[in-house]
Amino acid sequence: MNADETAIYKFLQGYPGVFVSVTEISRRMGARRKFDEDRTWARPILRRMDLDGLLESNEVGEYRLRQKTGEPLPSKKPWASRAFPLAIPR
């Protein structure tokens, strides 16, 4: 993988199981000037990564890291403070 592909891969690791738009990836990964010149500069890179089997896309054209078959999507645990118990004993 080249530098752009590695950076995109690491960026998408922060969003496990979530599809991210091409525009959002282009905005977050590139310099401001690069994004201003072409808002979808990452599209060819993402398409190549999709063909290589690193990413998967949905019908809208958003991308995420390829999920292994049978692997459940990560679930976020609800935040709970230890200072206040969830159930008040009576």
Backbone as XML, in Angstrom:
<?xml version="1.0"?>
<chain id="A" units="angstrom">
  <residue number="1" name="MET">
    <atom name="N" x="0.842" y="-1.175" z="0.000"/>
    <atom name="CA" x="0.000" y="0.000" z="0.000"/>
    <atom name="C" x="0.890" y="1.242" z="0.000"/>
  </residue>
  <residue number="2" name="ASN">
    <atom name="N" x="0.428" y="2.244" z="-0.721"/>
    <atom name="CA" x="1.172" y="3.498" z="-0.730"/>
    <atom name="C" x="0.758" y="4.357" z="0.468"/>
  </residue>
  <residue number="3" name="ALA">
    <atom name="N" x="1.316" y="5.554" z="0.580"/>
    <atom name="CA" x="1.077" y="6.406" z="1.750"/>
    <atom name="C" x="-0.393" y="6.813" z="1.873"/>
  </residue>
  <residue number="4" name="ASP">
    <atom name="N" x="-1.042" y="7.169" z="0.760"/>
    <atom name="CA" x="-2.452" y="7.558" z="0.813"/>
    <atom name="C" x="-3.326" y="6.388" z="1.245"/>
  </residue>
  <residue number="5" name="GLU">
    <atom name="N" x="-3.067" y="5.204" z="0.713"/>
    <atom name="CA" x="-3.862" y="4.031" z="1.081"/>
    <atom name="C" x="-3.675" y="3.692" z="2.555"/>
  </residue>
  <residue number="6" name="THR">
    <atom name="N" x="-2.456" y="3.782" z="3.042"/>
    <atom name="CA" x="-2.191" y="3.504" z="4.455"/>
    <atom name="C" x="-2.896" y="4.507" z="5.348"/>
  </residue>
  <residue number="7" name="ALA">
    <atom name="N" x="-2.855" y="5.781" z="4.984"/>
    <atom name="CA" x="-3.511" y="6.819" z="5.781"/>
    <atom name="C" x="-5.023" y="6.620" z="5.795"/>
  </residue>
  <residue number="8" name="ILE">
    <atom name="N" x="-5.601" y="6.291" z="4.652"/>
    <atom name="CA" x="-7.046" y="6.049" z="4.575"/>
    <atom name="C" x="-7.426" y="4.827" z="5.400"/>
  </residue>
  <residue number="9" name="TYR">
    <atom name="N" x="-6.619" y="3.772" z="5.318"/>
    <atom name="CA" x="-6.884" y="2.549" z="6.077"/>
    <atom name="C" x="-6.875" y="2.844" z="7.577"/>
  </residue>
  <residue number="10" name="LYS">
    <atom name="N" x="-5.871" y="3.592" z="8.039"/>
    <atom name="CA" x="-5.796" y="3.937" z="9.459"/>
    <atom name="C" x="-6.946" y="4.844" z="9.874"/>
  </residue>
  <residue number="11" name="PHE">
    <atom name="N" x="-7.350" y="5.754" z="8.986"/>
    <atom name="CA" x="-8.488" y="6.628" z="9.276"/>
    <atom name="C" x="-9.766" y="5.810" z="9.452"/>
  </residue>
  <residue number="12" name="LEU">
    <atom name="N" x="-9.995" y="4.851" z="8.561"/>
    <atom name="CA" x="-11.215" y="4.046" z="8.628"/>
    <atom name="C" x="-11.203" y="3.074" z="9.807"/>
  </residue>
  <residue number="13" name="GLN">
    <atom name="N" x="-10.040" y="2.770" z="10.353"/>
    <atom name="CA" x="-9.990" y="1.937" z="11.547"/>
    <atom name="C" x="-10.640" y="2.642" z="12.733"/>
  </residue>
  <residue number="14" name="GLY">
    <atom name="N" x="-10.692" y="3.958" z="12.692"/>
    <atom name="CA" x="-11.348" y="4.709" z="13.746"/>
    <atom name="C" x="-12.864" y="4.666" z="13.658"/>
  </residue>
  <residue number="15" name="TYR">
    <atom name="N" x="-13.402" y="4.144" z="12.555"/>
    <atom name="CA" x="-14.847" y="4.031" z="12.350"/>
    <atom name="C" x="-15.200" y="2.577" z="12.020"/>
  </residue>
  <residue number="16" name="PRO">
    <atom name="N" x="-15.036" y="1.659" z="12.961"/>
    <atom name="CA" x="-15.298" y="0.247" z="12.648"/>
    <atom name="C" x="-16.773" y="-0.012" z="12.373"/>
  </residue>
  <residue number="17" name="GLY">
    <atom name="N" x="-17.037" y="-0.632" z="11.237"/>
    <atom name="CA" x="-18.402" y="-1.000" z="10.882"/>
    <atom name="C" x="-19.252" y="0.132" z="10.358"/>
  </residue>
  <residue number="18" name="VAL">
    <atom name="N" x="-18.687" y="1.317" z="10.172"/>
    <atom name="CA" x="-19.455" y="2.481" z="9.733"/>
    <atom name="C" x="-19.026" y="2.864" z="8.323"/>
  </residue>
  <residue number="19" name="PHE">
    <atom name="N" x="-19.994" y="3.081" z="7.440"/>
    <atom name="CA" x="-19.693" y="3.555" z="6.095"/>
    <atom name="C" x="-19.421" y="5.053" z="6.132"/>
  </residue>
  <residue number="20" name="VAL">
    <atom name="N" x="-18.340" y="5.485" z="5.480"/>
    <atom name="CA" x="-17.937" y="6.883" z="5.461"/>
    <atom name="C" x="-17.944" y="7.351" z="4.010"/>
  </residue>
  <residue number="21" name="SER">
    <atom name="N" x="-18.433" y="8.568" z="3.769"/>
    <atom name="CA" x="-18.540" y="9.084" z="2.399"/>
    <atom name="C" x="-17.169" y="9.465" z="1.841"/>
  </residue>
  <residue number="22" name="VAL">
    <atom name="N" x="-17.097" y="9.478" z="0.524"/>
    <atom name="CA" x="-15.861" y="9.839" z="-0.175"/>
    <atom name="C" x="-15.480" y="11.276" z="0.157"/>
  </residue>
  <residue number="23" name="THR">
    <atom name="N" x="-16.459" y="12.159" z="0.208"/>
    <atom name="CA" x="-16.193" y="13.563" z="0.506"/>
    <atom name="C" x="-15.614" y="13.720" z="1.909"/>
  </residue>
  <residue number="24" name="GLU">
    <atom name="N" x="-16.143" y="12.996" z="2.867"/>
    <atom name="CA" x="-15.635" y="13.078" z="4.231"/>
    <atom name="C" x="-14.205" y="12.559" z="4.322"/>
  </residue>
  <residue number="25" name="ILE">
    <atom name="N" x="-13.921" y="11.467" z="3.649"/>
    <atom name="CA" x="-12.562" y="10.927" z="3.639"/>
    <atom name="C" x="-11.619" y="11.911" z="2.964"/>
  </residue>
  <residue number="26" name="SER">
    <atom name="N" x="-12.028" y="12.472" z="1.845"/>
    <atom name="CA" x="-11.191" y="13.441" z="1.129"/>
    <atom name="C" x="-10.933" y="14.676" z="1.986"/>
  </residue>
  <residue number="27" name="ARG">
    <atom name="N" x="-11.931" y="15.115" z="2.710"/>
    <atom name="CA" x="-11.780" y="16.319" z="3.537"/>
    <atom name="C" x="-10.851" y="16.075" z="4.714"/>
  </residue>
  <residue number="28" name="ARG">
    <atom name="N" x="-10.981" y="14.920" z="5.352"/>
    <atom name="CA" x="-10.177" y="14.637" z="6.546"/>
    <atom name="C" x="-8.747" y="14.225" z="6.225"/>
  </residue>
  <residue number="29" name="MET">
    <atom name="N" x="-8.530" y="13.578" z="5.080"/>
    <atom name="CA" x="-7.220" y="13.012" z="4.787"/>
    <atom name="C" x="-6.298" y="13.940" z="4.006"/>
  </residue>
  <residue number="30" name="GLY">
    <atom name="N" x="-6.839" y="14.844" z="3.267"/>
    <atom name="CA" x="-6.003" y="15.676" z="2.426"/>
    <atom name="C" x="-5.747" y="17.043" z="3.013"/>
  </residue>
  <residue number="31" name="ALA">
    <atom name="N" x="-4.786" y="17.722" z="2.438"/>
    <atom name="CA" x="-4.543" y="19.101" z="2.827"/>
    <atom name="C" x="-5.708" y="19.959" z="2.349"/>
  </residue>
  <residue number="32" name="ARG">
    <atom name="N" x="-5.870" y="21.113" z="2.928"/>
    <atom name="CA" x="-6.993" y="21.999" z="2.584"/>
    <atom name="C" x="-6.990" y="22.343" z="1.096"/>
  </residue>
  <residue number="33" name="ARG">
    <atom name="N" x="-5.820" y="22.621" z="0.568"/>
    <atom name="CA" x="-5.703" y="22.985" z="-0.851"/>
    <atom name="C" x="-6.110" y="21.812" z="-1.749"/>
  </residue>
  <residue number="34" name="LYS">
    <atom name="N" x="-5.688" y="20.624" z="-1.373"/>
    <atom name="CA" x="-6.026" y="19.434" z="-2.162"/>
    <atom name="C" x="-7.538" y="19.216" z="-2.185"/>
  </residue>
  <residue number="35" name="PHE">
    <atom name="N" x="-8.196" y="19.412" z="-1.045"/>
    <atom name="CA" x="-9.641" y="19.249" z="-0.959"/>
    <atom name="C" x="-10.366" y="20.343" z="-1.730"/>
  </residue>
  <residue number="36" name="ASP">
    <atom name="N" x="-9.853" y="21.574" z="-1.678"/>
    <atom name="CA" x="-10.482" y="22.685" z="-2.399"/>
    <atom name="C" x="-10.405" y="22.492" z="-3.911"/>
  </residue>
  <residue number="37" name="GLU">
    <atom name="N" x="-9.317" y="21.885" z="-4.391"/>
    <atom name="CA" x="-9.171" y="21.642" z="-5.830"/>
    <atom name="C" x="-10.085" y="20.521" z="-6.313"/>
  </residue>
  <residue number="38" name="ASP">
    <atom name="N" x="-10.204" y="19.456" z="-5.512"/>
    <atom name="CA" x="-11.030" y="18.301" z="-5.908"/>
    <atom name="C" x="-11.616" y="17.677" z="-4.654"/>
  </residue>
  <residue number="39" name="ARG">
    <atom name="N" x="-12.910" y="17.810" z="-4.464"/>
    <atom name="CA" x="-13.562" y="17.318" z="-3.255"/>
    <atom name="C" x="-13.656" y="15.792" z="-3.194"/>
  </residue>
  <residue number="40" name="THR">
    <atom name="N" x="-13.396" y="15.118" z="-4.283"/>
    <atom name="CA" x="-13.447" y="13.648" z="-4.300"/>
    <atom name="C" x="-12.124" y="13.063" z="-4.775"/>
  </residue>
  <residue number="41" name="TRP">
    <atom name="N" x="-11.018" y="13.656" z="-4.362"/>
    <atom name="CA" x="-9.711" y="13.189" z="-4.823"/>
    <atom name="C" x="-9.419" y="11.757" z="-4.353"/>
  </residue>
  <residue number="42" name="ALA">
    <atom name="N" x="-10.049" y="11.304" z="-3.292"/>
    <atom name="CA" x="-9.781" y="9.969" z="-2.754"/>
    <atom name="C" x="-10.559" y="8.866" z="-3.466"/>
  </residue>
  <residue number="43" name="ARG">
    <atom name="N" x="-11.508" y="9.211" z="-4.339"/>
    <atom name="CA" x="-12.349" y="8.192" z="-4.974"/>
    <atom name="C" x="-11.556" y="7.120" z="-5.733"/>
  </residue>
  <residue number="44" name="PRO">
    <atom name="N" x="-10.570" y="7.470" z="-6.583"/>
    <atom name="CA" x="-9.830" y="6.406" z="-7.276"/>
    <atom name="C" x="-9.039" y="5.507" z="-6.324"/>
  </residue>
  <residue number="45" name="ILE">
    <atom name="N" x="-8.524" y="6.080" z="-5.266"/>
    <atom name="CA" x="-7.772" y="5.292" z="-4.289"/>
    <atom name="C" x="-8.710" y="4.336" z="-3.561"/>
  </residue>
  <residue number="46" name="LEU">
    <atom name="N" x="-9.873" y="4.836" z="-3.167"/>
    <atom name="CA" x="-10.849" y="3.994" z="-2.482"/>
    <atom name="C" x="-11.349" y="2.877" z="-3.387"/>
  </residue>
  <residue number="47" name="ARG">
    <atom name="N" x="-11.572" y="3.191" z="-4.646"/>
    <atom name="CA" x="-12.038" y="2.171" z="-5.596"/>
    <atom name="C" x="-10.994" y="1.069" z="-5.775"/>
  </residue>
  <residue number="48" name="ARG">
    <atom name="N" x="-9.726" y="1.470" z="-5.849"/>
    <atom name="CA" x="-8.652" y="0.483" z="-5.984"/>
    <atom name="C" x="-8.564" y="-0.386" z="-4.726"/>
  </residue>
  <residue number="49" name="MET">
    <atom name="N" x="-8.705" y="0.229" z="-3.563"/>
    <atom name="CA" x="-8.685" y="-0.536" z="-2.316"/>
    <atom name="C" x="-9.887" y="-1.479" z="-2.230"/>
  </residue>
  <residue number="50" name="ASP">
    <atom name="N" x="-11.024" y="-1.065" z="-2.790"/>
    <atom name="CA" x="-12.205" y="-1.923" z="-2.843"/>
    <atom name="C" x="-11.946" y="-3.125" z="-3.745"/>
  </residue>
  <residue number="51" name="LEU">
    <atom name="N" x="-11.342" y="-2.906" z="-4.886"/>
    <atom name="CA" x="-11.030" y="-4.004" z="-5.800"/>
    <atom name="C" x="-9.982" y="-4.951" z="-5.227"/>
  </residue>
  <residue number="52" name="ASP">
    <atom name="N" x="-9.076" y="-4.413" z="-4.406"/>
    <atom name="CA" x="-8.053" y="-5.248" z="-3.767"/>
    <atom name="C" x="-8.600" y="-6.045" z="-2.590"/>
  </residue>
  <residue number="53" name="GLY">
    <atom name="N" x="-9.825" y="-5.736" z="-2.162"/>
    <atom name="CA" x="-10.452" y="-6.480" z="-1.078"/>
    <atom name="C" x="-10.216" y="-5.902" z="0.300"/>
  </residue>
  <residue number="54" name="LEU">
    <atom name="N" x="-9.662" y="-4.700" z="0.398"/>
    <atom name="CA" x="-9.426" y="-4.084" z="1.695"/>
    <atom name="C" x="-10.674" y="-3.384" z="2.231"/>
  </residue>
  <residue number="55" name="LEU">
    <atom name="N" x="-11.478" y="-2.835" z="1.322"/>
    <atom name="CA" x="-12.665" y="-2.083" z="1.697"/>
    <atom name="C" x="-13.896" y="-2.704" z="1.066"/>
  </residue>
  <residue number="56" name="GLU">
    <atom name="N" x="-15.045" y="-2.280" z="1.540"/>
    <atom name="CA" x="-16.304" y="-2.618" z="0.902"/>
    <atom name="C" x="-17.140" y="-1.349" z="0.819"/>
  </residue>
  <residue number="57" name="SER">
    <atom name="N" x="-18.009" y="-1.311" z="-0.171"/>
    <atom name="CA" x="-18.826" y="-0.120" z="-0.373"/>
    <atom name="C" x="-20.302" y="-0.499" z="-0.350"/>
  </residue>
  <residue number="58" name="ASN">
    <atom name="N" x="-21.124" y="0.488" z="-0.060"/>
    <atom name="CA" x="-22.563" y="0.270" z="-0.085"/>
    <atom name="C" x="-23.127" y="0.843" z="-1.375"/>
  </residue>
  <residue number="59" name="GLU">
    <atom name="N" x="-24.451" y="0.800" z="-1.527"/>
    <atom name="CA" x="-25.079" y="1.231" z="-2.771"/>
    <atom name="C" x="-25.003" y="2.749" z="-2.974"/>
  </residue>
  <residue number="60" name="VAL">
    <atom name="N" x="-24.702" y="3.494" z="-1.925"/>
    <atom name="CA" x="-24.609" y="4.951" z="-2.028"/>
    <atom name="C" x="-23.210" y="5.389" z="-2.444"/>
  </residue>
  <residue number="61" name="GLY">
    <atom name="N" x="-22.229" y="4.506" z="-2.304"/>
    <atom name="CA" x="-20.858" y="4.836" z="-2.665"/>
    <atom name="C" x="-19.998" y="5.213" z="-1.480"/>
  </residue>
  <residue number="62" name="GLU">
    <atom name="N" x="-20.421" y="4.841" z="-0.291"/>
    <atom name="CA" x="-19.625" y="5.072" z="0.906"/>
    <atom name="C" x="-18.780" y="3.838" z="1.169"/>
  </residue>
  <residue number="63" name="TYR">
    <atom name="N" x="-17.692" y="4.012" z="1.911"/>
    <atom name="CA" x="-16.737" y="2.921" z="2.115"/>
    <atom name="C" x="-16.499" y="2.661" z="3.589"/>
  </residue>
  <residue number="64" name="ARG">
    <atom name="N" x="-16.140" y="1.406" z="3.900"/>
    <atom name="CA" x="-15.704" y="1.007" z="5.228"/>
    <atom name="C" x="-14.719" y="-0.140" z="5.077"/>
  </residue>
  <residue number="65" name="LEU">
    <atom name="N" x="-14.027" y="-0.464" z="6.166"/>
    <atom name="CA" x="-13.127" y="-1.604" z="6.140"/>
    <atom name="C" x="-13.944" y="-2.870" z="5.954"/>
  </residue>
  <residue number="66" name="ARG">
    <atom name="N" x="-13.402" y="-3.804" z="5.200"/>
    <atom name="CA" x="-14.122" y="-5.051" z="4.934"/>
    <atom name="C" x="-14.286" y="-5.825" z="6.232"/>
  </residue>
  <residue number="67" name="GLN">
    <atom name="N" x="-15.503" y="-6.260" z="6.491"/>
    <atom name="CA" x="-15.816" y="-7.056" z="7.668"/>
    <atom name="C" x="-15.555" y="-8.523" z="7.362"/>
  </residue>
  <residue number="68" name="LYS">
    <atom name="N" x="-14.973" y="-9.214" z="8.303"/>
    <atom name="CA" x="-14.773" y="-10.652" z="8.144"/>
    <atom name="C" x="-16.124" y="-11.333" z="8.272"/>
  </residue>
  <residue number="69" name="THR">
    <atom name="N" x="-16.339" y="-12.394" z="7.516"/>
    <atom name="CA" x="-17.623" y="-13.083" z="7.570"/>
    <atom name="C" x="-17.820" y="-13.694" z="8.949"/>
  </residue>
  <residue number="70" name="GLY">
    <atom name="N" x="-18.989" y="-13.512" z="9.488"/>
    <atom name="CA" x="-19.305" y="-14.041" z="10.803"/>
    <atom name="C" x="-18.845" y="-13.162" z="11.941"/>
  </residue>
  <residue number="71" name="GLU">
    <atom name="N" x="-18.123" y="-12.103" z="11.650"/>
    <atom name="CA" x="-17.649" y="-11.220" z="12.708"/>
    <atom name="C" x="-18.736" y="-10.202" z="13.045"/>
  </residue>
  <residue number="72" name="PRO">
    <atom name="N" x="-19.144" y="-10.135" z="14.305"/>
    <atom name="CA" x="-20.193" y="-9.171" z="14.654"/>
    <atom name="C" x="-19.650" y="-7.743" z="14.598"/>
  </residue>
  <residue number="73" name="LEU">
    <atom name="N" x="-20.528" y="-6.818" z="14.314"/>
    <atom name="CA" x="-20.138" y="-5.418" z="14.315"/>
    <atom name="C" x="-19.840" y="-4.988" z="15.742"/>
  </residue>
  <residue number="74" name="PRO">
    <atom name="N" x="-18.844" y="-4.137" z="15.924"/>
    <atom name="CA" x="-18.532" y="-3.706" z="17.283"/>
    <atom name="C" x="-19.675" y="-2.879" z="17.858"/>
  </residue>
  <residue number="75" name="SER">
    <atom name="N" x="-19.984" y="-3.135" z="19.092"/>
    <atom name="CA" x="-21.043" y="-2.369" z="19.745"/>
    <atom name="C" x="-20.415" y="-1.481" z="20.803"/>
  </residue>
  <residue number="76" name="LYS">
    <atom name="N" x="-20.940" y="-0.286" z="20.906"/>
    <atom name="CA" x="-20.432" y="0.634" z="21.910"/>
    <atom name="C" x="-21.165" y="0.370" z="23.220"/>
  </residue>
  <residue number="77" name="LYS">
    <atom name="N" x="-20.393" y="0.255" z="24.266"/>
    <atom name="CA" x="-20.995" y="0.039" z="25.565"/>
    <atom name="C" x="-21.492" y="1.372" z="26.092"/>
  </residue>
  <residue number="78" name="PRO">
    <atom name="N" x="-22.650" y="1.373" z="26.710"/>
    <atom name="CA" x="-23.157" y="2.630" z="27.255"/>
    <atom name="C" x="-22.280" y="3.105" z="28.399"/>
  </residue>
  <residue number="79" name="TRP">
    <atom name="N" x="-22.129" y="4.402" z="28.459"/>
    <atom name="CA" x="-21.311" y="4.996" z="29.504"/>
    <atom name="C" x="-22.108" y="5.028" z="30.791"/>
  </residue>
  <residue number="80" name="ALA">
    <atom name="N" x="-21.487" y="4.648" z="31.849"/>
    <atom name="CA" x="-22.142" y="4.713" z="33.149"/>
    <atom name="C" x="-21.132" y="5.207" z="34.166"/>
  </residue>
  <residue number="81" name="SER">
    <atom name="N" x="-21.555" y="6.107" z="34.976"/>
    <atom name="CA" x="-20.687" y="6.655" z="36.004"/>
    <atom name="C" x="-20.642" y="5.706" z="37.182"/>
  </residue>
  <residue number="82" name="ARG">
    <atom name="N" x="-19.482" y="5.577" z="37.776"/>
    <atom name="CA" x="-19.370" y="4.749" z="38.973"/>
    <atom name="C" x="-19.873" y="5.504" z="40.205"/>
  </residue>
  <residue number="83" name="ALA">
    <atom name="N" x="-19.964" y="6.807" z="40.085"/>
    <atom name="CA" x="-20.412" y="7.601" z="41.228"/>
    <atom name="C" x="-21.900" y="7.393" z="41.489"/>
  </residue>
  <residue number="84" name="PHE">
    <atom name="N" x="-22.655" y="7.112" z="40.465"/>
    <atom name="CA" x="-24.087" y="6.925" z="40.601"/>
    <atom name="C" x="-24.456" y="5.520" z="40.113"/>
  </residue>
  <residue number="85" name="PRO">
    <atom name="N" x="-24.851" y="4.640" z="41.020"/>
    <atom name="CA" x="-25.223" y="3.282" z="40.592"/>
    <atom name="C" x="-26.477" y="3.298" z="39.747"/>
  </residue>
  <residue number="86" name="LEU">
    <atom name="N" x="-26.578" y="2.329" z="38.852"/>
    <atom name="CA" x="-27.724" y="2.247" z="37.969"/>
    <atom name="C" x="-28.993" y="1.861" z="38.736"/>
  </residue>
  <residue number="87" name="ALA">
    <atom name="N" x="-28.871" y="0.993" z="39.681"/>
    <atom name="CA" x="-30.022" y="0.568" z="40.466"/>
    <atom name="C" x="-29.795" y="1.001" z="41.921"/>
  </residue>
  <residue number="88" name="ILE">
    <atom name="N" x="-30.802" y="1.602" z="42.487"/>
    <atom name="CA" x="-30.701" y="2.052" z="43.871"/>
    <atom name="C" x="-31.233" y="0.934" z="44.763"/>
  </residue>
  <residue number="89" name="PRO">
    <atom name="N" x="-30.390" y="0.403" z="45.626"/>
    <atom name="CA" x="-30.862" y="-0.678" z="46.509"/>
    <atom name="C" x="-31.848" y="-0.137" z="47.543"/>
  </residue>
  <residue number="90" name="ARG">
    <atom name="N" x="-32.874" y="-0.925" z="47.835"/>
    <atom name="CA" x="-33.908" y="-0.503" z="48.813"/>
    <atom name="C" x="-33.975" y="-1.466" z="49.952"/>
  </residue>
</chain>
